[in-house]
């Protein structure tokens, strides 16, 4: 029996680093975007509830497909098992750095 792949997607969104889990990742029909679908969240019948996980579930729970700009994706990993999904502040000094975007002229 073949187990379907599981991916951990780390991306930047409004100054925060999001970590989501998905079963399907494809090149999007929109130029410069990556399509993330079949998002995986923890079951809501768990004894302990993680507030970050609940916030992600509230924001993306009904999302059929997520189209992320390639420059906002930090990393995509194929993982054996699902861990806790997270939202972190990108400016807090964590070791995740955004991919350099287009150069902006100095004022």
Buried (B, 14 or more C-beta within 10 A) or exposed (E): EEEEEBBBBBBBEEEBBBBBBBEEBEEBEEEEBBBBBBBEBBEEEEEEEBEBBBBBBEEBEEEEEBEBBEBBBBEBEEEEEEEEBBBBEBEEEEEEEBEEEEEEEEE
